[in-house]
Amino acid sequence: MTTNEIILELRDVHKEYATGDTVVRALDGVSLTVRRGEFVAIMGQSGSGKSTLMNIIGCLDRPTSGSYTVLGQEAARLSPDELAALRRETFGFVFQRYNLLATATAGENVEIPSVYAGLPKHKRSAHARGLLERLGLGDRTGHRPAELSGGQQQRVAIARALVNDPPVILADEPTGALDTKSGEEVLALLKKLHAEGRTIVLITHAENVASHASRVVHIQDGKILSDSGAPEPGAAPSAIERHDYSGGAPFFASVQEALLTAWRSLQVNIFRTVLTLLGIIIGVAAVVAMLAVGEGSRQKVLDRISSFGTNLILIRPGAAGIRNAGDIVTLVPEDAAAIKTIPNVETALPERSGRITARYGNIDYQTTIQGTGADFPSARDWPVGEGQFFNDDDLKQYAPVVVLGKTVAKTLFTDGRSPVGKYVLVKNVPFLVIGVMSEKGAAPNGNDQDDVLFTPITTGLVRLFGKSYLGSITIKVADATQIEATQDQVETILKARHRTEDFSVRNMASILQAAMETQDTFTLLLGTVAAISLLVGGIGVMNIMLVSVVERTREIGIRMATGARMRDILLQFNIEAAVVCAAGGVLGILLGMGAGFALRYSGMTVIFSPTPALLAFACASATGLVFGYLPARKAARLDPVVALASE
């Protein structure tokens, strides 16, 4: 390796910008060769084209025409990611405005190029710390830029330029924002780096700064006016150790850096972060709470219907599809007796009910009286709480006995004494209370099941209802798995007896299924409303991320200048959106569960299950990825030189 090796070469380079109808020629046929080990100062006044030349030399911008090669490689033919790799391997940038990330420490700022080079965390941290110590900033490693002086910030920028051991240092007005003493220190540092064998390209407008270089190139109006030429070849400089960073950072290393950046971004503007999270939090909380309420309602309906027994078949008078007015003469007690002979039928209860007024002492209470069979407690899985239920002998003897529901017992016997053995008047007929049923609770339709009296069906038909036909027949089957076959047999025997189909038969399993389908539809409706809330939250995240891209355009430019590929920028902003939504998902789950517990405390049935919570969290994270893609794509497609020029 000799000092005559060409490292950078421009041939007839033009750069034009369109400003309205006017075309501005920033560079007009520039040809320049830089050899390894040179210290070149490109000097010119503002508007001369020197910054444009620096951007093209550093692969931050492309020429309109002409040829530019770096280490013999034509830069114009490279893709954006290949240019990023070339910048990462070849150049170290020192900017006039330092271009440090305000939210990162000095050490983290120095590490940025090696992050995109794929260096492991412990190695890049140690290397960054060593460079800062070498530059006299060992005690400032953990400080952020706002806590450093201008000279210290520029030294951090120089350390960042050196972290990947690039062969070329590009310094754009490195002393422009510094006082005289700090400027001299920076120039002395650049001369020291040159002495170590690095190629230095310095952009300046000041003669005293350019005088430190061994070669001065004057540029004006986009053309090179003079070039002091390369120095005579001397002793070859010591070789710079080169590393192969062409592969870039591994995927998981990029994810780790993106997560760290996302965490910093959330901390920068807490208020905006909270507003961003709010939409996701409300959406996820709505999903968790509404589905828990839906599941609770579903289970409540299931329990209420199941309380009747899923092994029951109900027979109503009147053909299917015809409204039952309560006066259809169809079913008779003999039908129940015939059905009871069918195999798999455990019992067949003839039933009829009506409204009556029951009296005990001076208390009158209007309630429902139901005539039924002796097997009612076992058929309905409703045990007697006190006393006993009537038996077959009571049915045969038309016994005037009743069994009270819990509500009726509490209403008529307010003194708390046992009603068993007492008489109550039903239609002015004294009935002996022989038992009190256990408490049953509300029916699926909300009616109080305990607000009832039970009497033998024979007694009821003769003494109370004055009619010989039934209101229904309830059948209990022995084997619930054969309930459909048993229902078919019931329909067959009734058609044979009645010579027509003047009845309707339904089993509780089909009623339960219909109720569950209705409840599932209701739950789906709740879930859809909640999902819309989540969608609205996702749109809010996208808007905030688009604003974030605009606000952090310079940061994107810095990362691109130090070697970030389009994939790295895309991944960074996508993960930031995902982190925001994931954090909102966790908080939303907690809020949703809190709301669910509050509803449960108020008396509503609420059942939590892990599936809706996990689904909501997954949807929130996916929402971040989906709605974060557009802002991330916009960030990844930014032109590095435009991004760096952003205020």
HELIX and SHEET records of a PDB file:
HELIX    1   1 LYS A   50  ILE A   57  1                                   8    
HELIX    2   2 ALA A   75  ARG A   77  5                                   3    
HELIX    3   3 PRO A   80  THR A   90  1                                  11    
HELIX    4   4 ALA A  106  ALA A  117  1                                  12    
HELIX    5   5 LYS A  121  ARG A  134  1                                  14    
HELIX    6   6 GLY A  138  ARG A  140  5                                   3    
HELIX    7   7 PRO A  145  GLU A  147  5                                   3    
HELIX    8   8 GLY A  150  LEU A  162  1                                  13    
HELIX    9   9 THR A  180  ALA A  195  1                                  16    
HELIX   10  10 GLU A  207  ALA A  210  1                                   4    
HELIX   11  11 PHE A  251  VAL A  268  1                                  18    
HELIX   12  12 ILE A  270  PHE A  308  1                                  39    
HELIX   13  13 PRO A  333  ILE A  339  1                                   7    
HELIX   14  14 PHE A  376  ALA A  379  1                                   4    
HELIX   15  15 ASP A  392  LYS A  396  1                                   5    
HELIX   16  16 LYS A  406  LEU A  412  1                                   7    
HELIX   17  17 ILE A  457  THR A  459  1                                   3    
HELIX   18  18 GLY A  460  PHE A  465  3                                   6    
HELIX   19  19 ALA A  480  GLN A  482  5                                   3    
HELIX   20  20 ILE A  483  HIS A  498  1                                  16    
HELIX   21  21 MET A  508  GLU A  551  1                                  44    
HELIX   22  22 THR A  553  ALA A  561  1                                   9    
HELIX   23  23 MET A  566  TYR A  601  1                                  36    
HELIX   24  24 PRO A  610  ALA A  636  1                                  27    
HELIX   25  25 PRO A  640  LEU A  644  1                                   5    
SHEET    1   A 4 THR A  22  ARG A  35  0                                        
SHEET    2   A 4 ILE A   6  THR A  19 -1                                        
SHEET    3   A 4 SER A  65  VAL A  70 -1                                        
SHEET    4   A 4 GLN A  73  GLU A  74 -1                                        
SHEET    1   B 6 PHE A  91  VAL A  94  0                                        
SHEET    2   B 6 VAL A 168  ASP A 172  1                                        
SHEET    3   B 6 THR A 199  THR A 204  1                                        
SHEET    4   B 6 PHE A  39  MET A  43  1                                        
SHEET    5   B 6 ARG A 215  GLN A 220  1                                        
SHEET    6   B 6 LYS A 223  ASP A 227 -1                                        
SHEET    1   C 9 VAL A 384  GLY A 387  0                                        
SHEET    2   C 9 VAL A 429  MET A 437 -1                                        
SHEET    3   C 9 VAL A 401  LEU A 404  1                                        
SHEET    4   C 9 VAL A 452  PRO A 456 -1                                        
SHEET    5   C 9 ILE A 363  THR A 372  1                                        
SHEET    6   C 9 VAL A 345  TYR A 360 -1                                        
SHEET    7   C 9 SER A 472  VAL A 477 -1                                        
SHEET    8   C 9 LEU A 312  PRO A 317 -1                                        
SHEET    9   C 9 PHE A 503  ASN A 507 -1                                        
SHEET    1   D 7 VAL A 384  GLY A 387  0                                        
SHEET    2   D 7 VAL A 429  MET A 437 -1                                        
SHEET    3   D 7 VAL A 401  LEU A 404  1                                        
SHEET    4   D 7 VAL A 452  PRO A 456 -1                                        
SHEET    5   D 7 ILE A 363  THR A 372  1                                        
SHEET    6   D 7 VAL A 345  TYR A 360 -1                                        
SHEET    7   D 7 TYR A 423  VAL A 426 -1                                        
END                                                                             
